[in-house]
C-alpha cells in the first residue's frame, strides 16, 4: 500500500474569487484623482477653498466616528470613505458659502444618507449629493451665490458675483436666442476648459476632472462606460435641442457639474449597477434627466437630481439586467398552444 497522502480539498466560505483590492486602496485612488481639481480650486477661488474642503472633511470624519459609536458599530474611518465624501461635498459648494452651513450638509451626507442605512456599501444614494441637495433646498440664496474665478485676490470680491454659464445657457434656450451664443456673456470655451468661470469649487476646471477620470480608468477603479454614456447622452440631447448648434452643446458639456458628477459620483460602487448593460441603462437615464432639467426645468442644473433618481432605480435595473442562470428553462405561459388544444 502506498504511503502517499492525498491532498484534501480546501473548503471555505465565499467569495472564492479574491482580489488584492481593498476599500481603503480604492478610496485612496479616488482621493489622488481629486487632487488636480483641488489644486485648481485653490488657484481659481483662493485659500478659502482649502478651508471649505478641510471643514467638510473634518465634519464628515467626526460624524462618522460619533454616529458609529452611538450605534455601537465598529470604527470604519480607516476605509477613507468619509474623507472622499467630505471632498466631494466641498467640491459641490460655492466658495462664498458661510462656513457654518457645511456641517449641516456633512451631517445629512454621513449620518442620514450613509450610516442610517448601515455604512459604506449599504447606502442607496450618493451621500455627498444628498448633502448638496439638502443645502440647496435649505439655503438657496447661499447655494446660488457665485463668485468669478480669479477674483479672490481683489478687494472688491463682493461685487464680482455673476451668473454661472448654465444659467446663461438656460436663458438663451428658453428665449430661443441660441444663435447669439457667441455674442453672449459666456466665457470663451478655452476659459471654460481651464475653469475661468463661476461655479462650485470642484466643478469648474474640466481638464483637472478629466485627468482625474483618466487616472481612475487607468487604475481600473471605475469603468469608462458610465462617464462616457452619461456625457454622451447629454451631448446628443443638447445637440438635437439646439438644432445642431455645436457651441451650445460644448458649453453644456463644460458647464455645471456634469464632468464631476459623471466621473466621480455616478460611478460610486454602492449606488450604480454592476453589469455593463445595467451601467449603460443607468448612465443613459442620468443623461436624459440631466438634459430635461437643464432645458425645461426651473433650475439650470440637473446632475445632482438625475444621479439621485437613478440611484433609487438601480435595484430595478439590476433585476432587469440579471443574466439567466446556466441551465435555467423559461416557464411556459399558461395560455400555451398545448393547453389551448387540450
matplotlib code that plots the C-alpha trace (Angstrom):
import matplotlib.pyplot as plt

x = [0.0, 1.3, 2.4, 1.4, -1.1, -3.7, -4.1, -7.6, -9.6, -9.9, -13.4, -14.1, -16.9, -17.4, -16.1, -14.0, -12.5, -10.4, -8.7, -5.9, -8.1, -9.4, -11.9, -9.1, -7.0, -9.9, -10.8, -7.1, -7.1, -10.2, -8.6, -5.5, -7.7, -9.4, -6.1, -5.9, -9.4, -8.5, -5.3, -7.4, -10.0, -7.3, -5.8, -9.1, -11.1, -8.3, -7.3, -11.0, -11.3, -8.9, -10.7, -14.1, -12.6, -10.9, -14.0, -16.1, -13.6, -13.3, -17.1, -17.7, -15.0, -16.3, -19.9, -19.0, -16.9, -19.6, -22.6, -20.9, -20.1, -23.7, -24.9, -22.4, -20.7, -17.1, -14.9, -14.7, -12.6, -9.7, -11.6, -11.2, -14.8, -15.7, -12.8, -13.9, -17.4, -16.1, -14.0, -16.9, -19.3, -16.9, -16.5, -20.3, -20.3, -19.7, -16.7, -19.0, -20.9, -20.9, -18.7, -21.3, -23.6, -21.0, -21.6, -25.3, -24.6, -22.0, -24.5, -27.0, -24.4, -22.8, -25.4, -28.7, -27.7, -24.9, -24.9, -28.7, -28.5, -25.6, -22.5, -20.2, -21.6, -25.1, -26.2, -28.6, -27.9, -24.7, -24.1, -22.3, -25.2, -27.7, -25.7, -25.6, -29.4, -30.2, -28.1, -29.6, -33.2, -32.5, -30.2, -31.0, -29.5, -26.1, -26.0, -26.7, -24.3, -21.4, -18.0, -16.0, -12.8, -9.5, -11.4, -10.4, -7.3, -9.3, -10.6, -14.0, -14.7, -18.3, -19.0, -17.8, -20.6, -22.2, -24.5, -23.0, -22.7, -25.5, -27.9, -27.0, -27.4, -30.8, -31.9, -30.6, -32.5, -35.8, -35.7, -34.8, -31.7, -29.1, -27.8, -26.4, -24.3, -21.0, -22.1, -23.4, -21.8, -20.4, -16.7, -14.6, -14.6, -10.9, -11.7, -14.4, -12.0, -9.5, -12.0, -12.0, -15.7, -18.2, -19.3, -18.8, -15.3, -14.6, -16.7, -15.2, -11.9, -12.7, -9.0, -8.5, -11.5, -10.6, -7.1, -8.6, -11.0, -8.2, -6.3, -9.3, -9.8, -6.1, -6.2, -9.4, -11.2, -14.1, -15.4, -15.4, -18.9, -20.9, -19.0, -18.8, -22.5, -23.7, -21.8, -22.6, -26.3, -26.3, -24.4, -26.8, -29.9, -28.3, -27.2, -30.8, -32.4, -30.2, -30.9, -27.2, -25.5, -22.1, -21.2, -24.3, -23.6, -19.9, -20.9, -23.4, -20.8, -18.3, -20.8, -22.1, -21.3, -21.6, -18.0, -17.7, -20.9, -20.3, -16.7, -16.7, -20.3, -22.4, -19.7, -20.0, -19.8, -22.6, -25.1, -24.5, -25.2, -22.6, -23.1, -22.3, -25.8, -27.1, -24.4, -25.4, -29.1, -28.2, -26.0, -28.5, -31.1, -28.8, -28.1, -31.8, -32.9, -30.0, -30.8, -34.5, -34.0, -31.4, -33.6, -37.1, -36.8, -36.8, -33.3, -30.4, -28.6, -29.9, -26.9, -27.4, -31.1, -30.5, -27.9, -30.1, -33.1, -31.2, -29.5, -33.0, -33.8, -30.6, -32.1, -34.8, -32.1, -30.1, -33.1, -34.0, -30.4, -29.5, -28.2, -30.2, -28.7, -27.0, -29.4, -32.5, -35.6, -38.1, -41.5, -44.2, -47.2, -50.5, -52.0, -49.7, -50.8, -50.8, -53.2, -55.5, -55.6, -56.4]
y = [0.0, 3.4, 5.8, 8.8, 11.0, 12.6, 16.4, 17.1, 19.9, 23.1, 24.2, 27.8, 30.3, 32.7, 34.7, 32.2, 34.7, 37.1, 40.3, 42.4, 45.5, 46.9, 49.7, 51.7, 51.3, 52.3, 55.3, 56.4, 56.2, 58.4, 61.0, 61.0, 61.6, 64.5, 66.3, 68.1, 69.6, 70.6, 72.4, 74.1, 75.2, 76.9, 78.6, 79.8, 80.6, 81.2, 79.9, 79.7, 76.7, 74.8, 75.9, 74.7, 71.4, 70.9, 71.7, 69.4, 66.5, 67.0, 67.2, 64.0, 62.1, 63.3, 62.5, 59.0, 58.3, 59.7, 58.0, 54.6, 55.0, 55.8, 52.9, 50.6, 49.7, 49.1, 52.0, 52.3, 55.5, 53.6, 52.9, 56.6, 56.8, 59.6, 61.7, 61.1, 62.2, 65.3, 66.2, 65.6, 67.6, 70.5, 70.4, 70.8, 74.1, 77.7, 79.5, 82.1, 79.7, 80.5, 78.0, 77.2, 75.6, 73.0, 70.8, 70.6, 69.2, 66.8, 65.5, 64.6, 63.1, 60.9, 60.2, 60.2, 59.0, 56.6, 55.4, 55.2, 52.5, 50.6, 52.4, 52.0, 49.8, 49.9, 53.5, 53.5, 57.1, 59.1, 60.7, 63.8, 64.6, 64.3, 66.8, 69.2, 68.9, 69.5, 72.6, 73.7, 73.4, 74.8, 77.7, 78.5, 82.0, 80.9, 77.9, 80.1, 82.9, 82.6, 84.3, 84.6, 82.6, 84.5, 87.3, 86.2, 88.4, 91.6, 93.9, 94.1, 90.4, 91.0, 92.9, 90.3, 87.7, 86.6, 84.0, 80.7, 79.7, 77.2, 80.0, 82.0, 78.9, 78.2, 81.8, 81.6, 78.3, 79.4, 82.7, 80.9, 83.0, 80.2, 81.6, 84.6, 82.4, 83.8, 87.4, 86.5, 87.0, 83.4, 82.9, 81.5, 77.7, 77.8, 79.5, 77.0, 74.2, 75.6, 76.8, 80.6, 80.8, 81.0, 77.7, 75.3, 74.6, 71.3, 71.5, 74.4, 73.0, 70.5, 69.5, 68.7, 66.5, 64.7, 64.0, 62.5, 60.4, 59.1, 58.1, 56.2, 54.4, 53.5, 52.2, 50.2, 51.9, 52.9, 51.7, 54.3, 53.1, 55.3, 58.6, 58.1, 57.2, 59.8, 62.7, 61.3, 61.2, 64.8, 65.8, 64.1, 65.7, 69.2, 68.9, 67.9, 70.5, 73.3, 72.1, 71.2, 74.1, 72.7, 75.7, 75.3, 71.6, 72.1, 74.8, 72.5, 69.7, 72.0, 73.8, 72.9, 69.7, 67.3, 66.1, 66.0, 64.0, 61.7, 60.8, 60.8, 60.4, 58.5, 55.8, 55.2, 51.4, 51.2, 53.2, 52.1, 48.9, 46.1, 44.7, 46.6, 46.5, 48.0, 50.6, 51.8, 52.0, 53.8, 56.3, 57.0, 57.7, 60.1, 61.9, 62.1, 63.5, 66.0, 67.3, 67.5, 69.5, 71.8, 72.5, 72.6, 72.8, 75.8, 75.0, 75.3, 72.3, 68.7, 66.5, 66.0, 65.2, 62.9, 60.8, 60.5, 59.4, 56.8, 55.6, 54.8, 52.9, 50.8, 47.7, 47.5, 47.9, 45.2, 42.8, 43.5, 43.0, 40.0, 37.1, 33.9, 31.1, 28.4, 25.6, 27.7, 26.9, 29.7, 28.7, 28.2, 30.5, 29.0, 30.0, 27.9, 26.1, 22.7, 24.0, 25.5, 22.3, 20.3]
z = [0.0, -1.0, 1.8, -0.4, 1.3, -0.9, -0.6, 0.8, -1.0, 0.9, 1.7, 2.5, 2.6, -0.4, -2.0, -3.8, -6.3, -4.3, -5.2, -3.7, -4.0, -0.8, 0.1, 1.5, -1.7, -3.9, -1.8, -1.8, -5.6, -5.7, -3.3, -5.6, -8.6, -6.9, -6.2, -9.6, -9.1, -5.5, -6.7, -9.4, -6.9, -4.7, -7.7, -9.1, -5.9, -3.3, 0.1, 1.3, -1.0, 1.2, 4.4, 3.0, 2.0, 5.3, 7.3, 5.2, 5.6, 9.4, 9.8, 7.8, 9.7, 13.1, 12.2, 11.0, 14.2, 16.5, 14.8, 14.7, 18.4, 19.2, 17.0, 18.7, 15.4, 14.6, 13.6, 9.8, 9.4, 8.0, 4.8, 3.9, 2.5, 4.9, 3.6, 0.0, 0.9, 2.6, -0.5, -2.9, -0.7, -0.6, -4.4, -4.7, -2.8, -3.9, -2.4, -0.9, 1.3, 5.0, 6.8, 9.4, 6.8, 5.9, 9.0, 8.1, 4.7, 6.2, 8.8, 6.2, 3.9, 6.6, 9.2, 7.2, 3.8, 4.9, 8.5, 8.9, 6.1, 7.6, 6.4, 3.4, 0.7, 2.0, 1.2, -1.7, -2.8, -3.1, 0.3, -1.0, -3.3, -0.5, 1.5, -1.5, -2.2, 1.5, 1.5, -1.9, -0.6, 2.8, 1.8, -1.9, -1.6, -0.3, -2.7, -5.7, -4.9, -7.4, -7.5, -10.6, -10.8, -10.1, -8.3, -4.8, -4.7, -5.3, -2.7, -4.4, -4.3, -3.1, -6.3, -8.8, -8.3, -11.5, -13.0, -14.0, -17.6, -17.1, -16.1, -19.2, -21.4, -19.9, -20.6, -24.2, -24.8, -23.3, -25.1, -28.3, -28.9, -29.1, -32.3, -30.4, -28.1, -29.5, -28.6, -25.2, -21.8, -21.7, -21.2, -24.1, -24.5, -23.6, -20.3, -19.7, -20.2, -17.7, -15.1, -15.6, -14.8, -11.9, -10.3, -7.4, -6.2, -7.9, -11.0, -12.9, -14.2, -16.9, -17.5, -13.9, -13.7, -17.0, -15.7, -12.5, -14.6, -16.8, -13.6, -12.2, -15.5, -15.8, -12.3, -13.1, -10.2, -12.5, -15.8, -18.6, -19.6, -17.1, -17.7, -21.5, -21.8, -19.3, -21.0, -24.5, -23.8, -22.6, -25.7, -28.1, -26.4, -26.3, -30.0, -31.0, -28.8, -30.2, -33.8, -34.4, -32.6, -31.6, -29.5, -27.3, -26.9, -25.9, -23.4, -21.9, -21.5, -19.9, -17.7, -14.3, -12.5, -15.4, -15.5, -11.7, -11.4, -14.3, -13.3, -9.5, -8.2, -10.8, -10.6, -6.8, -6.4, -3.9, -5.9, -9.5, -11.4, -11.5, -15.0, -18.2, -19.6, -16.3, -16.3, -19.8, -18.9, -15.7, -17.5, -20.3, -17.6, -15.9, -19.1, -20.2, -16.8, -16.7, -20.1, -19.4, -16.2, -17.8, -20.8, -19.3, -15.5, -13.3, -12.2, -14.7, -13.2, -13.1, -12.5, -8.7, -9.1, -12.1, -10.2, -7.1, -9.1, -11.0, -7.7, -6.5, -9.6, -9.5, -7.8, -10.5, -13.2, -11.6, -11.6, -15.2, -16.4, -14.3, -16.5, -16.7, -14.6, -16.6, -17.5, -16.4, -18.5, -19.0, -17.7, -20.3, -20.1, -19.0, -22.3, -24.5, -27.6, -25.8, -23.2, -25.8, -27.8, -24.8]

ax = plt.figure().add_subplot(projection="3d")
ax.plot(x, y, z, "-o")
ax.set_aspect("equal")
plt.show()
